[in-house]
Amino acid sequence: MLDNLTQRLGRVVKNLRGQARLTEDNIGDMLREVRMALLEADVALPVVKDFIAKVKEKALGQEVIGSLTPGQALVGVVHRELTELMGGASSGLNLATQPPAVILMSGLQGAGKTTTTAKLGKWLKERQKKKVLTVSCDVYRPAAIEQLKAVSAQAGIDFYPSTGGQKPADIAAAALDHAKRHYYDVIFVDTAGRLAIDEAMMAEIKDLHAQLKPIETLFVVDAMLGQDAVNTAKAFNEALPLSGVILTKLDGDSRGGAALSVRHVTGKPIKFAGVGEKLTGLEEFHPERMASRILGMGDILGLVEEAQRGVDQEKAQEFVKKMKSGKGFDLNDFKDQIGQMKKMGGLGAMLDKLPAQFGALAQQAGGAVEDKAVRRIEGIINSMTPAERSKPELIKASRKRRIATGAGVQVQEVNRLLNQFEQTQKMMKQFSKGGMAKMMRGMKGMIPGMR
């Protein structure tokens, strides 16, 4: 997200090297670069003007002290202002009410509202051990109710049935009564969306809000809408007392301007960000961490949190022991590490949280570590016997043909996997000898498809 802004700021920082302090002259070029980058990222013009003015005011005359260069000092100013622009501090869900806590989901059709409802329900169930119920009041869009039923089942949360012939108000009343009688902690009410804002939709959701008195009224918006996302957010904010925003599709081809504009325009915090189609693809929105990612500093805290949630600690400890000894690493371990990486959202998601110095590594990886490639590797390893996984040196020509047939791939794919495994083994031995730099070079062999 906002790669263009990251690259432009990087160039500006290089140009400021060697200067003693930040002056109007030497930050003038930087401000022009930042302004262009923000506009190209589809950030709203009023937001850009306000942001540039604040950065200029804070940066002018700032002394470059200690080990800081002018570029580093400038990045510090921009980082603080970006953080403030996106809300300052993170803001989680407010569930401080007598159960069930009602959460009303609003937004246009196609923004990902229904899937986000299931993602949030899953998040609350797994992170906060809440008993969650979902209900759909969308009686207009074909299959909307069935879609929520399906994704709720996938998320492992309960669903209250409704039909297209019912009135939204009646559905909401019956679902809330059911939630109270069966002691649910949270009930998500998915409302109808339209392709564009209209009076009928707004009147309906206003009535539902008055009826349900939700503790949270969340606006779900597609980050790929750019300027339209801001206009839509403004309209919903004027019609409803919104409590927060959820940005979806931040992992897509969006230029990311919505993340920098919505908070400024609505005054409401961005609470979550959708980062993938899977029901695990939801992250709490931390303005400071997002600012760091935009500036190429990465989000190491986010990466650590993902690792703590997704990694099997016992297997991780076993893996570390093998890395230290440089012995015993086999294809079973290789497969386990791929599985752990999948739990953390895949290599692309991990690299996105690393500092910009690792950008070249991310570009090399490209789309190589897609689900399809990972499944192919797992299929090849699953086609091996336990003895072959433990001792890959046993795998000669005839065994390779059998494994390839079992996995439904060409023999060349088996050879490629074995070569990657051998390179990974070498990397492990280098690590055991303390060769960190050698290990980083060796990572190319560990990442499927990288050259």
C-alpha positions in Angstrom: 0.0 0.0 0.0 1.2 3.5 -0.8 4.4 2.1 -2.3 4.8 5.2 -4.5 4.8 7.5 -1.4 7.3 5.3 0.3 9.7 5.4 -2.7 9.3 9.2 -3.2 10.1 9.9 0.5 13.1 7.6 0.3 14.5 9.7 -2.6 13.8 12.9 -0.7 15.7 11.7 2.4 18.7 10.8 0.3 18.7 14.3 -1.2 18.8 15.9 2.3 21.9 14.1 3.4 24.8 16.3 4.5 22.7 19.4 5.4 22.8 20.7 9.0 19.2 21.6 9.5 15.8 21.6 7.9 15.1 24.9 6.1 12.3 26.3 3.9 14.5 25.7 0.9 15.6 22.2 1.5 12.1 21.0 2.5 10.4 22.7 -0.4 11.3 20.0 -2.9 10.2 17.3 -0.3 6.8 18.9 0.2 6.2 19.0 -3.6 7.2 15.3 -3.8 4.9 14.4 -0.9 2.0 16.4 -2.3 2.3 14.7 -5.7 2.6 11.2 -4.0 -0.5 11.8 -1.8 -2.6 13.0 -4.8 -1.5 10.0 -6.9 -2.5 7.8 -4.0 -6.0 9.3 -4.3 -5.9 11.2 -1.0 -8.6 13.9 -0.9 -7.3 17.3 -1.8 -8.4 19.1 1.4 -6.6 16.4 3.4 -3.4 16.9 1.3 -3.4 20.6 1.9 -3.9 20.3 5.6 -1.3 17.6 5.9 1.4 19.5 4.0 0.7 22.7 6.0 1.2 20.8 9.3 4.4 19.0 8.1 5.9 22.3 6.9 5.0 24.1 10.2 6.6 21.3 12.3 9.6 20.7 10.1 10.8 24.3 9.6 13.7 25.2 11.7 13.9 21.8 13.4 17.4 21.2 14.7 19.2 18.1 13.5 20.6 16.7 16.8 22.7 13.8 17.9 23.1 11.1 15.2 20.0 12.3 13.3 20.4 13.5 9.7 18.0 16.0 8.2 16.4 13.2 6.3 15.8 11.2 9.5 14.5 14.2 11.3 12.1 14.9 8.4 10.9 11.3 8.4 10.2 11.7 12.2 8.0 14.7 11.5 6.1 13.0 8.6 5.7 9.9 10.7 4.1 11.8 13.6 1.8 13.7 11.2 0.8 10.6 9.3 0.0 8.9 12.6 -2.1 11.8 13.7 -3.9 12.0 10.3 -5.0 8.4 10.6 -6.3 8.8 14.2 -3.3 8.9 16.5 -4.1 5.8 18.6 -5.8 2.5 17.8 -9.4 2.2 18.7 -10.9 -1.3 19.3 -14.5 -2.4 19.5 -16.6 -1.0 22.3 -18.6 -3.9 23.9 -19.2 -2.1 27.3 -22.9 -2.7 27.5 -25.4 -5.2 28.8 -25.3 -8.2 26.5 -26.0 -8.7 23.7 -23.9 -5.9 22.3 -25.5 -4.9 19.0 -23.1 -4.1 16.2 -24.7 -2.5 13.1 -22.8 -3.0 9.8 -23.3 -0.4 7.1 -21.8 0.4 3.7 -22.4 0.1 -0.1 -22.9 -3.1 -1.9 -19.7 -4.8 -3.0 -17.6 -3.2 -0.2 -17.2 -6.6 1.5 -19.7 -5.9 4.3 -21.0 -9.5 4.7 -17.6 -11.1 4.6 -16.3 -8.5 7.1 -19.2 -9.3 9.4 -18.1 -13.0 9.6 -14.4 -12.0 9.9 -15.2 -9.7 12.9 -17.4 -12.4 14.5 -14.6 -14.9 14.1 -12.1 -12.4 15.5 -14.3 -11.8 18.6 -14.9 -15.5 19.2 -11.2 -16.4 19.0 -9.6 -13.4 20.6 -12.2 -12.5 23.2 -14.1 -15.8 23.6 -17.4 -14.1 22.8 -20.6 -16.0 21.9 -21.5 -14.4 18.6 -24.7 -14.3 16.5 -25.1 -12.9 13.0 -28.3 -11.9 11.1 -28.9 -10.4 7.7 -31.5 -7.7 7.1 -30.6 -7.5 3.4 -33.9 -8.6 1.8 -33.1 -7.1 -1.6 -29.9 -8.6 -2.9 -30.3 -12.1 -4.2 -28.5 -14.7 -2.0 -27.4 -12.1 0.6 -28.9 -14.0 3.4 -27.4 -17.3 2.2 -24.0 -15.7 1.8 -24.0 -14.6 5.5 -25.2 -18.0 6.5 -22.3 -19.6 4.6 -19.5 -17.4 5.9 -20.9 -17.5 9.4 -20.6 -21.3 9.3 -17.1 -21.1 8.0 -16.2 -18.7 10.8 -17.7 -21.0 13.4 -20.3 -18.5 14.7 -24.0 -18.8 14.9 -26.5 -17.4 12.3 -30.1 -16.4 12.8 -32.2 -17.3 9.7 -34.3 -14.8 7.8 -36.1 -14.7 4.4 -36.4 -12.2 1.6 -40.2 -11.8 2.3 -39.7 -10.4 5.8 -39.4 -6.7 6.7 -35.9 -5.7 8.0 -37.4 -4.3 11.2 -39.1 -7.6 12.0 -36.0 -9.6 11.3 -33.9 -7.3 13.6 -36.5 -7.5 16.4 -36.7 -11.3 16.2 -32.9 -11.8 16.1 -32.3 -9.5 19.0 -35.0 -11.3 21.1 -33.3 -14.6 20.2 -29.9 -13.3 21.2 -31.2 -12.1 24.6 -33.0 -15.5 25.3 -29.9 -17.5 24.4 -27.3 -15.4 26.2 -25.3 -14.2 23.2 -22.5 -11.6 24.0 -22.6 -10.0 20.6 -25.1 -9.8 17.6 -24.0 -8.5 14.2 -26.7 -7.0 12.1 -25.8 -6.9 8.4 -27.8 -4.3 6.6 -28.7 -3.8 2.9 -26.3 -2.0 0.6 -26.8 -0.3 -2.8 -24.5 0.4 -5.7 -24.9 4.1 -4.8 -26.3 6.0 -1.9 -30.1 6.5 -2.1 -32.8 7.9 0.2 -34.6 4.6 0.7 -31.5 2.8 1.9 -30.6 5.7 4.3 -34.1 5.8 5.7 -34.1 2.1 6.3 -30.8 2.0 8.1 -31.7 5.0 10.2 -34.9 3.2 11.3 -32.9 0.1 12.2 -30.4 2.2 14.2 -33.2 3.8 16.1 -34.8 0.4 16.8 -31.7 -1.5 17.8 -29.7 1.3 19.5 -26.4 -0.4 18.7 -23.2 0.1 20.8 -21.2 0.2 17.5 -22.3 1.4 14.1 -19.5 0.5 11.7 -19.0 1.8 8.2 -17.4 -0.7 5.8 -15.7 0.9 2.8 -13.6 -0.5 -0.1 -10.2 1.1 -0.1 -10.0 0.8 -3.8 -12.8 3.4 -4.3 -10.3 6.2 -3.7 -12.0 9.6 -3.7 -15.4 7.9 -3.9 -14.7 6.2 -0.6 -14.3 9.5 1.1 -17.6 10.9 -0.4 -19.5 7.8 0.6 -18.1 7.9 4.1 -19.1 11.5 4.4 -22.7 10.7 3.3 -23.1 7.8 5.8 -21.5 9.8 8.6 -24.1 12.6 8.0 -27.0 10.0 8.1 -25.8 7.8 10.9 -23.9 8.3 14.2 -21.0 6.2 13.0 -18.6 4.9 15.7 -15.9 3.6 13.4 -14.7 2.6 10.0 -13.4 -0.7 8.5 -11.3 -0.5 5.4 -11.4 -3.5 3.1 -9.1 -4.7 0.3 -6.0 -2.9 1.5 -4.0 -5.8 0.1 -5.4 -5.2 -3.4 -4.4 -2.8 -6.1 -5.7 0.2 -4.1 -3.5 3.3 -4.0 -4.4 3.5 -0.3 -5.6 7.1 -0.2 -8.8 6.1 1.7 -6.7 5.1 4.7 -5.4 8.7 4.9 -8.6 10.4 4.1 -11.5 8.7 5.8 -10.5 9.4 9.3 -9.9 13.1 8.5 -13.2 13.6 6.7 -15.5 11.7 9.1 -13.6 12.2 12.4 -14.3 8.5 13.2 -11.5 6.0 13.9 -10.5 3.3 11.5 -10.9 0.2 13.7 -10.0 -2.7 11.4 -8.4 -3.3 7.9 -9.4 -6.2 5.6 -6.3 -7.8 4.1 -7.5 -10.8 2.1 -10.4 -12.9 1.1 -9.9 -15.5 3.9 -11.8 -15.1 7.1 -8.5 -14.7 9.0 -7.7 -11.6 6.8 -8.6 -8.9 9.3 -6.2 -6.8 11.2 -6.7 -4.2 14.0 -5.8 -0.8 12.6 -2.9 0.9 14.3 -2.2 4.3 12.9 1.4 4.5 14.2 2.2 1.1 12.7 0.5 1.9 9.4 2.5 5.2 9.3 5.7 3.1 9.8 4.8 0.8 7.0 4.1 3.7 4.6 7.5 5.2 5.5 9.3 1.9 4.8 9.9 1.2 8.5 7.8 -2.0 8.5 5.5 -3.3 11.2 7.7 -5.6 13.3 5.2 -5.6 16.2 2.4 -6.7 13.9 4.7 -9.5 12.5 5.5 -10.7 16.0 1.9 -10.7 17.0 1.0 -12.8 13.9 3.8 -15.2 14.8 2.6 -15.6 18.3 -0.9 -16.4 17.2 -0.1 -18.5 14.1 3.0 -20.5 15.2 3.0 -23.8 17.1 5.4 -23.0 19.9 6.5 -26.6 20.5 7.4 -27.1 16.8 9.1 -23.7 16.7 11.3 -24.7 19.7 12.2 -28.0 18.0 13.0 -26.0 14.8 15.3 -23.6 16.7 17.2 -26.6 18.2 17.7 -28.1 14.8 18.9 -24.7 13.4 21.4 -24.4 16.3 22.7 -27.9 15.8 22.6 -27.9 12.0 21.4 -31.5 12.1 18.2 -33.4 11.7 16.4 -31.0 9.4 14.3 -33.1 6.9 11.4 -32.8 4.5 8.9 -33.1 7.4 10.4 -30.0 8.9 10.4 -28.3 5.5 6.7 -29.0 5.2 6.0 -27.8 8.8 7.7 -24.5 8.1 5.6 -23.9 5.0 2.5 -24.7 7.0 3.5 -22.2 9.8 4.1 -19.5 7.1 0.6 -20.2 5.7 -0.9 -19.6 9.2 0.8 -16.2 9.3 -0.9 -15.2 6.0 1.9 -16.3 3.6 5.2 -14.9 2.7 3.7 -11.8 1.0 1.9 -10.8 4.2 5.1 -11.3 6.2 7.3 -9.3 3.8 4.8 -6.5 3.7 5.4 -5.9 7.5 9.2 -5.9 7.1 11.3 -2.7 6.7 11.9 -1.4 3.2 15.4 -2.8 3.2 13.8 -6.1 2.5 11.9 -4.7 -0.5 14.1 -6.4 -3.0 13.4 -9.7 -1.4 9.7 -9.1 -1.6 9.9 -8.2 -5.3 11.9 -11.3 -6.0 9.3 -13.4 -4.2 6.6 -11.7 -6.3 3.7 -14.1 -6.7 5.9 -17.2 -6.4 4.6 -18.2 -3.0 1.0 -18.3 -3.8 -1.4 -20.8 -2.3 -1.2 -22.8 -5.5 2.6 -23.1 -5.3 2.5 -24.0 -1.6 -0.2 -26.7 -2.2 2.0 -28.2 -4.9 4.9 -28.4 -2.6 2.8 -30.0 0.1 1.3 -32.4 -2.4 4.8 -33.5 -3.5 6.0 -34.1 0.1 2.7 -36.0 0.9 3.4 -38.3 -2.0 6.7 -39.5 -0.4 7.0 -42.3 2.1 8.0 -41.6 5.7 11.5 -42.9 5.0 11.9 -40.6 1.9 10.9 -37.6 3.9 13.4 -38.4 6.6 16.2 -39.3 4.2 15.7 -37.3 0.9 19.0 -38.8 -0.4 17.0 -42.1 -1.0 15.0 -40.3 -3.7 16.5 -41.4 -7.1 15.0 -41.5 -10.6 12.4 -44.2 -10.1 11.2 -42.8 -6.8 11.0 -39.3 -8.3 8.7 -40.6 -11.1 6.4 -42.3 -8.5 6.3 -39.2 -6.4 5.5 -37.0 -9.4 2.7 -39.3 -10.5 1.2 -39.3 -7.0 1.3 -35.5 -6.7 0.1 -34.9 -10.3 3.2 -32.9 -11.3 6.2 -33.3 -13.6 9.4 -34.9 -12.4 11.1 -31.4 -12.9 8.8 -30.1 -10.0 10.1 -32.8 -7.7 13.7 -32.0 -8.7 13.1 -28.3 -8.0 11.7 -29.0 -4.6 14.7 -31.3 -3.7 17.1 -28.5 -4.8 15.3 -26.0 -2.7 15.4 -28.3 0.3 19.2 -28.8 -0.2 19.7 -25.1 -0.3 17.7 -24.7 2.9 19.8 -27.4 4.6 23.0 -25.5 3.6 21.4 -22.3 5.1 20.7 -24.1 8.3 24.3 -25.2 8.6 25.5 -21.7 8.0 23.2 -20.4 10.7 24.4 -23.0 13.1 28.0 -21.6 12.5 26.8 -18.0 13.2 26.8 -16.9 9.5 23.8 -14.6 9.6 24.7 -12.8 6.4 25.2 -16.1 4.6 21.8 -17.2 5.9 20.1 -14.2 4.4 21.6 -14.9 1.1 20.5 -18.5 1.5 16.9 -17.5 2.0 16.4 -17.5 -1.7 16.6 -21.3 -1.6 14.1 -21.6 1.2 11.4 -19.5 -0.6 9.7 -21.6 -3.3 10.0 -20.2 -6.8 12.6 -17.6 -5.9 15.7 -17.4 -8.1 
